[in-house]
Amino acid sequence: MTLTQELMQKIGTAVELGQNGERQAAREQLEVLWRDAGENAFARCTVAHYLADVQETTENELEWDLRALQAADELTDDQVDGLKVEALSPSLHLNLADDYRRLSRAAEAQQHLDLARGRLGVLADDAYGDLIRGAVDRVEVALEAGSVEPLPTNPSSRG
């Protein structure tokens, strides 16, 4: 099963709400989409990934990022609309590294940062790849500095 155009539009609408500061409305819409995703692991992964960004606490963000990774672990390449499953991994592990860093769980943050960095080679040399590579570097610098503050580039700190 792949994500339908309609589902992607609904996710996009909810994400836009969150980016415009309407985090509660975004969260409510994404929670409905989470329930509707059923057994579709790609839908669950995508919705959980964006749901993490509109949580009020880092603990809740971590919970949704873990759900996104768990759903990604169930995926095969034929389920992700022409993408390679492995291309999801750097971003998912990066999010977990940043969550753990902000929760002062440095060892777990480092573990996921290492996993993210080790998988950067699967990303294309494009704007998305550059975005993820840059974010890995920023999280690494923050972790090394012992910072637990949200980074201004983190989607969950906007809005």
C-alpha positions as CSV (number, residue, x, y, z in Angstrom):
1,M,0.0,0.0,0.0
2,T,1.2,3.5,-0.8
3,L,0.1,6.9,0.4
4,T,-2.7,8.3,-1.7
5,Q,-2.6,11.8,-3.1
6,E,-5.6,12.6,-0.9
7,L,-3.8,11.5,2.3
8,M,-0.7,13.4,1.3
9,Q,-2.8,16.6,0.8
10,K,-4.4,16.1,4.2
11,I,-1.0,15.7,5.8
12,G,0.3,18.7,4.0
13,T,-2.7,20.8,5.2
14,A,-2.1,19.7,8.8
15,V,1.7,20.4,8.5
16,E,1.0,23.9,7.1
17,L,-1.3,24.6,10.1
18,G,1.5,23.6,12.5
19,Q,4.0,25.8,10.6
20,N,1.7,28.7,10.9
21,G,1.5,28.4,14.6
22,E,-1.8,26.5,14.8
23,R,-0.1,23.5,16.5
24,Q,-3.2,22.2,18.4
25,A,-5.3,22.2,15.1
26,A,-2.4,20.5,13.3
27,R,-2.1,17.9,16.1
28,E,-5.8,17.2,16.0
29,Q,-5.9,16.7,12.3
30,L,-2.8,14.5,12.3
31,E,-4.2,12.4,15.1
32,V,-7.2,11.6,13.0
33,L,-4.9,10.7,10.1
34,W,-2.9,8.5,12.5
35,R,-6.1,6.6,13.4
36,D,-7.1,6.4,9.7
37,A,-3.6,5.0,8.7
38,G,-4.5,1.6,10.0
39,E,-2.0,-1.0,8.8
40,N,-0.3,1.2,6.2
41,A,3.2,1.5,7.6
42,F,4.2,4.3,5.3
43,A,1.2,6.4,6.3
44,R,1.9,5.7,10.0
45,C,5.6,6.6,9.6
46,T,4.7,9.8,7.7
47,V,2.0,10.9,10.1
48,A,4.0,10.1,13.2
49,H,7.0,12.0,11.8
50,Y,4.9,15.1,11.5
51,L,3.0,14.6,14.7
52,A,6.2,14.7,16.6
53,D,6.8,18.2,15.3
54,V,3.6,19.6,16.9
55,Q,3.9,18.1,20.4
56,E,4.0,20.3,23.4
57,T,6.8,18.4,25.2
58,T,10.0,16.7,24.1
59,E,8.9,13.5,25.8
60,N,5.8,13.4,23.6
61,E,7.9,14.3,20.6
62,L,10.2,11.4,21.3
63,E,7.2,9.1,21.6
64,W,6.0,10.0,18.1
65,D,9.5,9.9,16.6
66,L,9.9,6.4,18.0
67,R,6.5,5.4,16.4
68,A,7.8,6.8,13.1
69,L,10.9,4.7,13.3
70,Q,9.0,1.6,14.3
71,A,6.6,2.0,11.3
72,A,9.6,2.6,9.0
73,D,11.1,-0.7,10.2
74,E,8.0,-2.5,8.8
75,L,8.4,-1.0,5.3
76,T,9.6,-2.4,2.1
77,D,10.7,-0.4,-0.9
78,D,7.5,-1.2,-2.8
79,Q,5.5,0.6,-0.1
80,V,7.1,4.0,-0.3
81,D,6.0,5.6,-3.5
82,G,9.2,5.1,-5.5
83,L,11.6,6.0,-2.6
84,K,14.1,3.7,-1.0
85,V,13.2,2.8,2.6
86,E,16.8,3.4,3.6
87,A,16.4,7.1,2.6
88,L,14.1,7.6,5.5
89,S,16.6,6.4,8.1
90,P,18.9,9.4,8.4
91,S,16.1,11.8,9.2
92,L,14.3,9.5,11.6
93,H,17.5,8.8,13.5
94,L,18.4,12.5,13.5
95,N,15.1,13.4,15.0
96,L,15.6,10.8,17.8
97,A,19.1,12.1,18.4
98,D,17.8,15.6,18.9
99,D,15.0,14.4,21.1
100,Y,17.4,12.5,23.4
101,R,19.8,15.4,23.4
102,R,17.1,17.8,24.6
103,L,16.1,15.3,27.3
104,S,19.8,15.1,28.6
105,R,20.1,11.5,27.4
106,A,23.5,12.0,25.7
107,A,24.4,8.4,25.2
108,E,21.1,7.6,23.4
109,A,21.5,10.9,21.5
110,Q,25.0,9.9,20.3
111,Q,23.8,6.4,19.3
112,H,21.1,7.8,17.0
113,L,23.4,10.6,15.8
114,D,25.9,7.9,14.8
115,L,23.1,5.9,13.1
116,A,22.0,9.0,11.2
117,R,25.5,10.0,10.1
118,G,26.3,6.4,9.1
119,R,23.3,6.4,6.7
120,L,23.9,9.9,5.1
121,G,25.4,8.2,2.1
122,V,21.9,7.0,0.9
123,L,20.8,10.6,0.5
124,A,21.0,12.3,-2.9
125,D,23.2,15.3,-3.4
126,D,20.2,17.7,-3.4
127,A,18.5,20.2,-1.2
128,Y,16.9,17.5,1.0
129,G,20.2,15.7,1.4
130,D,22.0,19.0,2.3
131,L,19.2,19.8,4.8
132,I,19.7,16.5,6.6
133,R,23.5,16.6,6.5
134,G,23.5,20.1,7.9
135,A,21.0,19.2,10.7
136,V,23.2,16.2,11.7
137,D,26.1,18.6,12.0
138,R,24.1,21.1,14.1
139,V,22.8,18.4,16.4
140,E,26.3,17.0,16.8
141,V,27.7,20.5,17.7
142,A,24.8,21.0,20.2
143,L,25.4,17.6,21.8
144,E,29.1,18.1,22.1
145,A,28.4,21.5,23.8
146,G,26.0,19.8,26.2
147,S,23.2,22.0,25.0
148,V,19.6,20.8,25.7
149,E,18.0,23.8,24.1
150,P,15.9,23.3,21.0
151,L,17.7,24.3,17.8
152,P,16.0,27.1,15.9
153,T,16.0,24.9,12.8
154,N,14.0,22.2,14.5
155,P,10.4,22.1,13.1
156,S,9.1,21.4,16.6
157,S,10.5,24.7,17.9
158,R,8.6,26.8,15.2
159,G,5.1,28.0,15.3
